[in-house]
């Protein structure tokens, strides 16, 4: 019991530390945004000309591109967590990406991340934005139509209390409820499944994070 209490206390302390760091980044980003806006306005005219010429040269950018994650595969560990064996590319792209899994666990992604400071979305997200969130160390909770409403509500409440998480429906996934982090994924039976907390504890800003400490705010909010 004492060990469990210590783990919970350490986890709460880590979450509070992340929340304070995120708030500090928000304040810093607001200052930087104001300063950068002057430069942005000055560059819009030149940038607009370059963009038009670039689009003329490259053609349409709406066609989906395949991702190098298709060259790997999942390997399931004894703990039930699936780990992607193979390189997960991290290029910023504006096209849609054909990922090797649904939900994806990494790969090329949009330059803009989904807000993941305990954000709960009621509509499906673009994979390319959510993958960027996972690059920042977020855990993505997804569910399909087979998930029970009680589990969805309970998981939403948990996500809202946990920085570096986000939640959304995903109609095409095979299992009712899934948890995904960069390079890792597992299925859980419901909100009361102890593997939910175990996964969050290990992978929220975990060792797998390509960009630890990167922002989970000031991105897209749907």
N, C-alpha and C positions, 0 to 999 in steps of 0.2 A: 504493500500500500504506500509506504514511504517513498519507494522508487517511482511509483506512478505519479504521486503528487509532485515530486521534484521535476519529473519530465514535463508535466503540465505547466508548472511554474516557469521552467526554462523556455517552453514554447511560447507562453504568453509574453515573457520578457522579450523574446526575439521578435515577436509580432509587433510589440509596442515600439521596439527599436527601429524596425522597418517603417512603421507608420510615421515616426518622428523624422526619419531620414527622407521619407517621401514628401512630407510637408515642407521640409527645408528645401528640397529640390523644386517644389512648386513655387516657393517664394523667389528662389534664384532664377527660375525660368521666366517668371513674370518680368523681372528686371531685364533679363537678356532679351525677352521678346520686344519690349519697348525700345531698347537700344537698336535691335536688329531691324525693326520696322523701317527705320530711316533708310538703311542700306537697301532693304528689299524694294521700297518704293522707287529708289533711284535706279535700281537694276531692272525694273519691270519692262521698261521700253526696249532695252537691249535684249533682255531675256525673251520677250515676246517674239521678237524677230527671229532669234535663234531657234526657238521652239517651233515656229511655223516652218522654217526651213528644214529642221530635223524631221518633222512629221512628213514633209513632202518627200524627203530622202528615204525614210524607213518604211513608210506606208502604215497601214492599220496596226494598232497595238492591242487589239481586242482578242486575237486568237490565242487560245490556251497553249501553254508551253509545258512540256514534260519536265519533271524534276529528277535530279540525280538520286533522290532517296529510293527510287524504284530499283536501284542496283543492290539494295540491301534486303534484310529480312528480319522479322521478329524472332526472338528466342525467349521462351517463357522460363522464368526462374522458379525455384521451389516456393517462393513467397507469392507466386501468382502474377508478379509484375512482368510484363513483356518489355524487353529491351531491344532497341533497333541496332542490329549489327550491320554496319556499313556507314559510309560517310554521309552526313546530312549537310548539304550545301547551305550557304547562308547569304546568297546574293539577293540584293534588292531588285525586285521586278515590278512592273506595273500591269503585266498581263495576269490572267487567271493561270493557276498552276494545277496540273493533274498530279495529285499526290498519290503515293502508293498505299495509303491507308486512310480510313475514314473513322474517326477524326485523324488528321495527320499529326505527326509528332516532331516535325521539323522539316527543314528544306528551304528552298527559295521562298521569299515572302515579300509582301508589300512594304514600302518604306515607312508606312504609318502603322503603329500598333493599335489594338483595341485597348481601351482603358481597362485595367485589371486590378484596380484597388478595391477588391471585393465587389465588383460590378456584376449584376445579374441582368441578363438580357432575355426578353420574352420572345424574340424572333431569331431565326438562324443568322449566324454571322458569316462573313466571308472568311474562308480558311486562311487566305493569305495575310489578313490582318491579325487573326488570332495566333497564327504561328509566330509572328513577330513578338507577341506578348509572351509566348513561351520562351523565346530567345532571351527575354529579360528576366526569366526565372519564375514565370507564372504557371500555376496549375489550372487547366481548363476542364471544368466539369460539364459534361454534355449528357443529354437524355433524348430518347425518342418517344413515340406515342404509347409505347408499352409501359413506360415508367408510371408508377402510382403517384397520384397528386400529393399524397401525404409525404412521400419521399422527396418529391420535387420541392415542396414548401420547406421541408426540414433542411435540405441541402442548400437552398437559397439563403436561409437564415444563417447557416454556417459560413457560406461564402461571404456574405455581407460583413461578417466579423473578422475576415481573414485577408489582410493585404496580400497582394500578388496572387490573387485568384480571380477567375471570371467564370460565368456559367451561362449556358445557352442551350436551346433545343437543337437537335441534329437529326433530322428525319431519316437519313440514309445509314446511320450506324447500325450494326448488327445486334448489339446488346442494349437493354433498356437504359442503363446508367454506366458511363465510362469516365475515367479520370485520365488526363493526359498531361505530360510534361515533356520538355525537350528530350527526345530519344527514349521516352518511357511511357507505358500505358498499362492500365488494368481495368477490369470490369469489377463492379461491386454489386451486391445483392440489394442494397437499399441504403437509406440515410443512416441506419443504426449499425451497419456493417463496420466493425472496428478497423477494417482496412482503409476506410475513408480517412480517418485521423492519421493512420500510419503513413499513408501516401502523402498527405499534406505535410506532415512533419518532416519527411525525408526530402520531398521535391520542391516545396515552396522555397525559392532562392537556394536550392540544393546544389550539390557539387556538379551536377550536370549542366548548370546554367552557363551558356556561352557569354552572356553579358551581365554578370551579377551587379546588382545595385542600379541598373538602368531604370528609367522612369516607367511607371505603370499608370500615369496620368498624363493629361495634355495630348492624348491621342484621339482616336475616334470613340464616340459614345453612342453610335448607331443613329 
